[in-house]
Amino acid sequence: MTLHPADPARPAEPGTPVAAGEPPTARAIRLRTVAPALAALLLLGLALAAQAALPRLPDSVVSWGFPLLYALSCAALLGACRAVALTVHGRHQARVLRTYPWQRLNGALRHEDDGRRHLVVPEPDVPGEELRLPVDGRFGEASGVVWFAGDPRFLGVLALPGPRRMITLARPAARDTRLRAYAGPLSAGARARALAVGARVAPPDGALEAGPVPVGGLAKVALDHGDTAAGLRRSLVRRRIALYGQLVALAGFFATVSLRPDPGPLLPAALMALLVAPFTLLTAALAAGGTRRLERTLRTYPWQELYGEPEATGTAHDREVLVLRPDRGRSVRLRAVPLRRRFDAAERFWFAGDPRYGGAVSVPGGGRPVRVVRVKPAKADRKKSQATPEADALAEAAGLTKNGRLKTWAY
């Protein structure tokens, strides 16, 4: 196995073998992603089987069998959710291991006076400085050789030799959108690898002074890009399937209830469907309508590349606001509509629209467009010189405004 020294601890250069290329690490990745996914399927099947068995309990065992099966189904559902979370965590570790090589660190785990443990490694590009990454106490009492894959300025995967007992280490600013992103010296390769694993990186010095950068060459509007058109078609197909599939499933279910000679066992499920269906149908209808409005925007405006980052809102929806910076000293806060969603952690985004109102946002490449609107649009923006009649006409044609007024929710 290729091992890299701990001094200096820096990410792999292009062409360096990555950790996932080693057979033991590849097996560990498969174990951490496939096994939880299979466990989730088994637990979900167990929960469905328990729910199906509830109406068929004999009268003699209803008093004790019903609570037992109900508790079993709830525990199985919770276990399935936990297994899905483990699968997602394993996939993120796999991204790190497919980007960075293993480094062999000897004596890098240190105990602090307060009882905490940290991984202490030299800071890349800054001689004589050290970085400390907090280590979970459940990692064990290992104090000898450990393996680390990642960039200590952002995040990485720590493991015992093998690799065994892999855990993810991260600096708070690499993920928490309430903190200032890392703005220290960073090479182009290290920046690209950090963004590839989902870490937050501040824009390079002087990047905002250049302003937005047009993309696409001769493409006049965003929909001229092949990836954008394909991504929009996929989104529209998925949302139509979600809407029409629900309608067909509900129609078939209620037809079955009405045609049964004894619909009594299905009445609780029918009541639950009547309570839940309006909300799910409304959500699917709004999503499908929003995709059509998104298409209007992509047919009107071209893509341009802007620096930006997701921002925490102080609520449970940690990354539901995207802050784009068209130029230095100016920022535009956008939110996804009609449904709230989290934005990808990236350094640059493609934007098609009018910063005064909103438009469409995608990660670089334009393959995943999302409709966005301005959060509390500033009235001063509408009075600036760039608010020409032509710009107002484009906003009206794209569906961002109606009779000069911002459209924030109606679809």
C-alpha positions in Angstrom: 0.0 0.0 0.0 1.2 3.5 -0.8 1.7 5.5 2.4 2.5 9.2 2.6 4.6 10.8 5.3 2.9 13.0 7.9 5.4 15.9 7.3 4.2 17.8 5.4 0.6 16.6 5.6 -0.8 17.9 2.3 -3.4 16.7 -0.2 -2.4 14.5 -3.0 -1.1 16.1 -6.2 -2.8 15.3 -9.5 -1.9 11.7 -10.5 -1.2 10.5 -6.9 -3.1 7.3 -6.1 -6.1 8.0 -4.0 -7.2 6.0 -0.9 -10.1 4.3 -2.6 -7.8 2.8 -5.2 -6.4 0.4 -2.7 -8.4 -3.0 -2.4 -8.7 -2.9 1.4 -10.1 0.6 1.3 -12.5 -0.3 -1.6 -13.9 -3.2 0.4 -14.3 -0.9 3.5 -16.2 1.6 1.3 -18.6 -1.1 -0.1 -19.2 -2.4 3.4 -20.1 1.1 4.7 -22.5 1.9 1.9 -24.0 -1.4 0.8 -24.6 -3.0 4.2 -26.6 -0.1 5.7 -28.7 0.1 2.5 -29.6 -3.6 2.7 -30.4 -3.3 6.4 -32.7 -0.3 5.6 -34.6 -2.5 3.0 -34.9 -5.4 5.4 -36.1 -3.2 8.2 -38.6 -1.4 5.9 -39.9 -4.8 4.8 -40.3 -5.9 8.4 -42.2 -2.7 9.2 -44.6 -3.2 6.3 -45.1 -6.9 7.2 -45.9 -5.9 10.8 -48.4 -3.2 9.5 -50.0 -5.8 7.2 -50.4 -8.3 10.1 -52.1 -5.9 12.4 -55.7 -6.2 10.9 -55.4 -10.0 10.7 -54.8 -10.6 14.4 -57.2 -13.1 16.0 -59.5 -11.7 18.6 -57.8 -13.8 21.3 -54.5 -12.1 20.9 -55.5 -8.5 20.0 -55.0 -7.3 23.6 -51.3 -8.1 23.6 -50.4 -8.8 20.0 -51.5 -5.4 18.6 -49.2 -3.3 20.9 -46.3 -5.7 20.3 -46.6 -5.6 16.5 -47.1 -1.8 16.5 -44.0 -1.3 18.6 -42.1 -3.7 16.3 -43.1 -1.7 13.2 -42.2 1.6 14.8 -38.8 0.3 15.9 -38.2 -1.1 12.4 -39.0 2.2 10.8 -36.6 4.0 13.1 -33.9 1.5 12.3 -34.5 1.9 8.6 -34.1 5.7 9.0 -30.9 5.2 10.9 -29.6 2.8 8.3 -30.3 5.3 5.5 -28.4 8.0 7.5 -25.4 5.6 7.8 -25.5 5.0 4.0 -25.4 8.7 3.3 -22.5 9.1 5.8 -20.7 6.2 4.1 -21.1 7.8 0.7 -19.6 11.1 1.9 -16.6 9.2 3.3 -16.3 7.5 -0.1 -16.1 10.9 -1.8 -13.2 11.9 0.5 -11.4 8.6 -0.1 -11.8 8.9 -3.8 -10.2 12.4 -3.7 -7.3 12.1 -1.3 -4.6 9.5 -0.6 -3.9 7.9 2.8 -1.3 9.6 4.9 0.5 7.6 7.7 0.6 9.7 10.9 2.6 8.5 13.9 1.8 10.1 17.2 -0.6 12.7 15.7 -3.4 11.8 18.2 -2.8 13.9 21.3 -4.7 14.2 24.6 -5.5 17.7 25.9 -5.6 18.8 29.5 -9.4 18.9 29.5 -9.6 15.3 28.4 -10.4 15.9 24.8 -8.4 14.4 21.9 -7.3 16.1 18.7 -5.5 15.1 15.5 -2.6 17.4 15.3 -1.0 17.8 11.8 1.1 20.5 10.1 -0.8 23.1 8.1 -0.2 22.8 4.4 1.5 25.9 2.8 2.2 27.5 6.2 5.5 26.2 7.6 5.7 25.9 11.4 1.9 26.0 12.0 -0.3 23.1 13.2 -3.9 22.3 12.8 -6.1 20.5 15.3 -9.1 18.4 14.4 -11.3 17.2 17.2 -11.5 13.4 17.4 -14.6 11.6 18.7 -13.9 9.8 22.0 -15.5 6.7 20.6 -12.5 6.2 18.2 -10.7 4.5 21.0 -7.4 4.9 22.8 -5.2 4.6 19.7 -2.0 6.6 20.2 0.3 5.0 17.6 0.1 5.0 13.8 -3.2 6.2 12.3 -4.3 6.8 8.7 -5.7 10.1 7.5 -7.1 11.0 4.1 -8.2 14.5 3.5 -7.1 18.1 3.9 -6.7 19.2 7.6 -7.9 22.7 6.7 -11.3 21.3 5.9 -12.2 17.7 6.5 -10.9 14.2 6.2 -11.3 10.5 7.2 -9.4 9.0 10.1 -8.9 5.3 10.5 -6.8 2.7 12.2 -4.4 0.8 10.0 -6.3 -1.6 7.8 -8.3 0.6 7.4 -10.6 0.0 10.4 -13.0 2.1 12.4 -13.2 5.0 9.9 -14.6 8.3 11.2 -15.0 11.7 9.6 -13.1 14.7 11.0 -14.1 18.2 10.0 -13.3 21.8 11.0 -16.5 23.6 11.9 -16.2 26.2 9.2 -16.0 23.5 6.5 -19.7 22.7 7.0 -21.3 25.3 9.2 -22.7 28.1 7.0 -22.9 30.5 10.0 -19.1 30.6 10.2 -16.6 32.3 7.8 -15.2 30.0 5.2 -11.5 29.2 5.1 -9.7 32.1 3.4 -6.0 31.2 3.9 -3.4 30.4 1.2 -4.8 27.6 -1.1 -3.5 26.2 -4.3 -5.8 25.7 -7.3 -5.6 21.9 -6.9 -6.3 22.0 -3.2 -9.3 24.3 -3.8 -10.7 22.0 -6.4 -10.4 18.9 -4.2 -12.0 20.7 -1.2 -15.0 21.7 -3.3 -15.2 18.2 -4.7 -15.8 16.8 -1.2 -18.3 19.5 -0.2 -16.2 21.8 1.9 -16.8 25.5 2.1 -14.0 27.7 0.6 -13.9 31.5 0.5 -13.5 33.1 -3.0 -9.9 33.8 -4.0 -8.6 37.4 -3.6 -9.7 39.7 -6.4 -12.3 37.2 -7.8 -15.3 39.4 -7.0 -13.8 42.5 -8.7 -14.2 40.8 -12.1 -17.9 40.6 -11.7 -20.2 37.9 -13.3 -18.6 35.8 -16.0 -20.8 34.7 -19.0 -20.7 31.0 -19.8 -21.7 28.9 -22.7 -19.9 30.5 -25.6 -22.5 31.1 -28.3 -25.5 30.0 -26.2 -27.9 32.8 -26.2 -30.1 31.5 -23.4 -29.6 28.9 -20.6 -31.8 26.3 -22.3 -29.5 26.2 -25.2 -27.1 24.2 -23.0 -27.5 20.5 -23.5 -27.0 19.6 -19.8 -29.6 22.3 -18.8 -32.2 21.0 -21.2 -31.6 17.4 -20.1 -31.8 18.3 -16.4 -35.0 20.3 -16.9 -36.6 17.3 -18.8 -35.6 14.9 -16.0 -37.1 17.2 -13.4 -40.3 17.7 -15.3 -40.7 13.9 -15.9 -40.1 13.1 -12.2 -42.5 15.7 -11.0 -45.2 14.7 -13.4 -44.8 11.0 -12.4 -45.1 12.1 -8.8 -48.3 14.0 -9.4 -50.0 11.6 -11.8 -48.8 8.5 -10.0 -50.5 9.8 -6.8 -53.7 10.4 -8.7 -53.7 6.9 -10.2 -52.8 5.2 -6.9 -55.6 7.1 -5.0 -58.1 6.3 -7.7 -57.2 2.7 -7.7 -57.3 2.5 -3.9 -60.7 4.1 -3.5 -62.1 2.0 -6.3 -60.9 -1.1 -4.5 -62.5 0.1 -1.3 -65.8 0.8 -3.0 -65.9 -2.6 -4.8 -65.1 -4.7 -1.8 -68.1 -6.5 -0.2 -66.7 -5.8 3.3 -64.6 -2.6 3.2 -64.3 -2.4 7.0 -60.6 -3.5 7.2 -59.6 -0.8 4.7 -61.5 2.1 6.3 -58.6 3.2 8.6 -56.3 3.3 5.6 -58.9 5.2 3.6 -59.3 7.8 6.3 -55.5 8.3 6.5 -55.4 8.7 2.7 -58.1 11.4 2.9 -56.1 13.3 5.5 -52.7 13.0 3.8 -53.5 13.1 0.1 -54.4 16.8 -0.1 -51.0 17.9 1.2 -49.0 15.5 -1.0 -51.0 16.3 -4.1 -50.7 20.1 -3.5 -46.9 19.6 -3.0 -46.6 17.6 -6.3 -48.8 20.1 -8.2 -46.7 23.1 -7.0 -43.5 21.3 -7.9 -44.7 20.5 -11.4 -46.0 24.1 -11.9 -42.7 25.5 -10.6 -40.8 23.5 -13.2 -42.8 25.0 -16.0 -42.1 28.5 -14.6 -38.4 27.5 -14.4 -38.5 26.7 -18.1 -39.7 30.2 -18.9 -36.8 31.7 -17.1 -34.3 29.4 -18.8 -35.7 30.3 -22.2 -35.3 34.1 -21.4 -31.9 34.6 -19.7 -28.4 33.2 -20.4 -26.2 31.6 -17.7 -23.6 33.6 -15.9 -21.2 32.4 -13.3 -21.2 34.1 -9.9 -19.4 33.5 -6.6 -21.6 32.6 -3.7 -22.3 30.3 -0.8 -25.3 28.9 1.2 -26.2 30.8 4.3 -27.7 29.6 7.6 -31.0 31.2 8.5 -30.9 30.5 12.2 -33.6 27.8 11.8 -33.7 24.1 11.3 -33.4 24.7 7.5 -29.6 25.3 7.7 -28.9 26.0 4.0 -32.2 27.2 2.5 -30.8 30.7 1.6 -28.2 31.2 -1.2 -26.0 34.3 -1.1 -24.7 35.3 -4.6 -22.2 38.1 -5.0 -22.4 39.8 -8.4 -19.5 42.1 -7.4 -17.5 43.3 -4.4 -19.6 44.9 -1.7 -22.9 43.6 -3.1 -24.8 40.4 -2.3 -28.1 38.9 -3.3 -30.0 36.5 -1.0 -32.2 33.9 -2.8 -34.4 31.1 -1.7 -35.7 28.2 -3.6 -39.4 28.1 -4.6 -42.0 26.7 -4.5 -40.5 24.2 -2.1 -37.7 25.0 0.3 -34.5 23.0 -0.3 -30.8 23.0 0.7 -28.3 24.3 -1.8 -25.2 22.4 -2.7 -22.0 23.5 -0.9 -20.0 25.1 -3.8 -17.8 28.1 -4.4 -19.4 29.2 -7.7 -22.9 29.0 -9.1 -24.5 29.5 -12.5 -27.3 32.1 -12.4 -29.9 33.0 -15.0 -32.3 35.8 -14.2 -32.5 39.3 -12.8 -30.7 39.9 -9.5 -33.6 42.3 -8.5 -36.1 39.5 -8.5 -34.6 36.0 -8.9 -34.4 33.4 -11.6 -32.6 30.0 -11.8 -29.5 28.7 -10.1 -27.5 25.6 -10.8 -24.1 24.2 -9.9 -21.5 24.7 -12.6 -22.5 22.8 -15.7 -26.1 23.8 -15.6 -27.4 20.3 -15.2 -29.5 20.9 -12.0 -31.4 24.2 -12.3 -33.5 25.4 -9.4 -36.0 28.2 -9.4 -35.2 31.0 -6.9 -36.6 34.3 -5.8 -35.1 37.2 -4.0 -35.4 37.3 -0.2 -36.8 40.7 0.8 -35.8 42.5 -2.4 -34.3 45.9 -1.9 -36.4 48.7 -3.4 -33.1 50.6 -4.1 -32.2 47.9 -6.6 -35.2 48.7 -8.8 -34.3 52.4 -8.9 -30.8 51.9 -10.2 -29.7 52.9 -13.7 -29.5 49.3 -14.8 -33.3 48.9 -14.3 -34.0 49.7 -17.9 -37.3 49.1 -19.7 -35.6 46.2 -21.6 -34.6 44.5 -18.3 -38.2 45.0 -16.9 -39.6 43.4 -20.1 -37.3 40.4 -19.8 -38.4 39.9 -16.2 -42.0 40.0 -17.3 -41.4 37.6 -20.1 -39.6 35.2 -17.8 -42.4 35.2 -15.3 -40.4 36.8 -12.5 -42.8 39.8 -12.3 -46.4 40.4 -13.3 -47.4 44.0 -14.1 -44.1 45.1 -12.6 -44.6 43.4 -9.3 -42.5 40.6 -7.9 -44.0 37.1 -8.0 -42.8 35.2 -5.0 -45.3 32.3 -4.5 -48.0 32.1 -7.2 -47.4 29.3 -9.7 
